[in-house]
């Protein structure tokens, strides 16, 4: 229950941040109808950022928390699901300036994250905690790197939110 509230709060915060960035009132932000795909792109961004924020916040807490408890397992499943959502939703976010059909090198990280999640879950189910930890921490650090890259790279949406 707390997890769903946190995800909903994150989505609302992203919505209002997007409205602020567009200099629109929140009620007007999604009301424009256009054929340029902006509403679809905005929803894709909300989904991706909400999942990514959940991954970043909960991942840090998971690393600091006691391992092997029921809470660790529950939060871990929500974290793994958010990792998959963030990875898959990244494929909706393309840029015509990128090399291959609008996909750039960052999308390779999304493929790697999906592999990490599958390997990590499989490892823990087989009792290989060391492998589980390695792939889960690796996926988390990759997400941190992607977030830093999205903030630091001019032309990216997060960069324009914070530095434009």
C-alpha positions in Angstrom: 0.0 0.0 0.0 2.8 2.4 0.9 4.6 1.5 -2.3 1.6 2.4 -4.5 1.2 5.7 -2.7 4.8 6.5 -3.2 4.5 5.7 -6.9 1.4 7.8 -7.3 3.0 10.7 -5.5 6.0 10.4 -7.8 3.8 10.5 -10.9 1.9 13.6 -9.6 5.2 15.4 -8.8 6.5 14.6 -12.3 3.2 15.9 -13.8 3.4 19.2 -11.9 7.1 19.6 -12.7 6.3 19.0 -16.4 3.4 21.6 -16.2 5.8 24.1 -14.6 8.4 23.5 -17.3 5.7 24.1 -20.0 4.5 27.2 -18.1 1.0 25.8 -18.0 -1.6 25.3 -15.3 -1.8 21.6 -14.4 -5.3 21.3 -15.7 -4.2 22.6 -19.1 -1.1 20.5 -19.5 -2.7 17.4 -20.9 -5.8 19.1 -22.4 -4.2 20.0 -25.8 -5.0 17.7 -28.6 -2.4 17.4 -31.3 -1.3 15.0 -33.9 2.4 15.4 -33.2 2.4 12.7 -30.5 3.2 15.1 -27.7 0.6 13.6 -25.3 1.9 10.1 -26.0 5.5 11.3 -25.5 4.5 13.1 -22.3 2.9 10.0 -20.9 5.9 7.9 -21.9 8.1 10.3 -20.0 5.9 10.2 -16.9 5.9 6.4 -16.8 9.7 6.2 -17.4 10.6 8.9 -14.8 8.2 7.5 -12.2 9.7 4.1 -12.5 13.2 5.4 -12.6 12.7 7.6 -9.5 11.3 4.6 -7.7 14.3 2.6 -8.7 16.7 5.2 -7.5 15.0 5.9 -4.2 14.2 2.3 -3.2 17.4 0.9 -4.6 19.4 3.1 -2.2 17.3 2.1 0.7 17.5 -1.6 -0.3 21.3 -1.4 -0.3 21.2 -0.1 3.2 18.5 -2.4 4.6 18.9 -5.8 6.2 19.0 -8.5 3.6 16.8 -11.6 3.4 13.9 -10.3 5.4 10.3 -10.4 4.1 10.4 -6.7 3.7 13.6 -7.0 1.6 11.8 -9.5 -0.6 8.7 -7.4 -1.0 10.5 -4.2 -1.7 12.9 -6.1 -3.9 10.1 -7.3 -6.1 8.7 -3.8 -6.5 12.2 -2.6 -7.3 12.7 -5.3 -9.9 9.3 -4.5 -11.5 10.2 -0.8 -11.6 13.5 -1.7 -13.2 11.7 -3.6 -16.0 9.1 -0.7 -16.4 11.9 1.9 -16.6 13.9 -0.3 -19.1 10.9 -1.0 -21.4 9.6 2.5 -21.3 12.9 3.8 -22.4 12.2 2.3 -25.8 9.3 4.7 -26.2 11.7 7.6 -25.8 13.6 8.0 -29.0 15.4 10.9 -30.6 15.6 11.3 -34.4 19.2 12.5 -34.0 20.3 9.2 -32.5 22.0 6.7 -34.8 19.7 3.7 -35.2 15.9 4.4 -35.6 16.1 7.0 -32.9 17.7 4.7 -30.4 21.0 5.7 -28.8 23.7 4.1 -26.7 21.6 4.6 -23.6 19.1 2.0 -24.9 21.8 -0.6 -24.7 21.8 0.0 -21.0 18.1 -0.8 -20.9 18.8 -4.1 -22.6 21.5 -4.8 -20.0 19.2 -3.8 -17.1 16.6 -6.3 -18.3 19.3 -9.0 -18.4 20.5 -8.0 -14.9 17.0 -8.3 -13.5 16.4 -11.8 -15.0 19.8 -13.1 -13.9 19.4 -11.5 -10.4 16.0 -13.1 -9.8 17.1 -16.4 -11.2 20.2 -16.4 -9.0 18.3 -15.7 -5.8 15.8 -18.4 -6.6 18.7 -20.8 -6.9 20.2 -19.6 -3.7 23.2 -17.9 -5.3 23.1 -14.7 -3.2 26.5 -13.5 -4.3 25.4 -13.5 -8.0 22.0 -11.9 -7.1 23.8 -9.1 -5.2 26.2 -8.5 -8.0 23.7 -8.2 -10.7 21.2 -6.2 -8.6 23.9 -3.7 -7.4 25.2 -3.5 -11.0 21.7 -2.7 -12.3 21.3 0.0 -9.6 24.6 1.6 -10.4 23.8 1.6 -14.1 20.6 3.4 -13.3 22.5 6.0 -11.2 24.8 6.5 -14.2 21.9 6.9 -16.6 20.3 9.5 -14.3 23.6 11.4 -14.0 23.9 11.3 -17.8 20.3 12.4 -18.3 20.9 15.4 -16.0 24.3 16.3 -17.4 23.7 15.9 -21.1 22.4 19.1 -22.9 19.4 18.4 -25.0 18.0 15.8 -22.6 14.6 16.5 -21.0 15.9 16.4 -17.4 18.8 18.7 -18.3 16.3 21.2 -19.7 14.2 20.9 -16.5 17.0 21.7 -14.2 19.5 23.8 -16.2 17.5 25.7 -18.8 
